[in-house]
Amino acid sequence: MSEFTLGGYMRKHDRAAAFGGSDGQAYSVAIYVDEEPDVRGRYGAALLFVRWSESGDRPVGHLESDTLAWGRTPGEAEAGLEALSLYDVKAALDEAIAKAPVSW
């Protein structure tokens, strides 16, 4: 897997990918997979973006993407997100920022 994918980056660098959001704030990204399947038996997976304080020493909030991948198992759903390019992950972050309430 290329280091330009989310999974490839995390494996090569042994850490979460981090991005500057369109709001000027720093975010790291994690993968979230549903604990239970939906009515069709599929597990959904989304991205969880942790927003960091100005100094970067503590989380101060988070955003979530829409469900971006589905799988028959949690592992399949997770693999779908790991295959996303870092450009697609950044686009998902900026979309989540645009949808977020202004007051957060």
Secondary structure, DSSP 4 states (H G I P E B T S, - for coil): --TTBHHHHHHHHTS--EEE-TTS-EEEEEEEE-SS--TTS-EEEEEEEEEE-TTSSSEEEEEEPPP-EEESSHHHHHHHHHTSBHHHHHHHHHHHHHHS-TT-
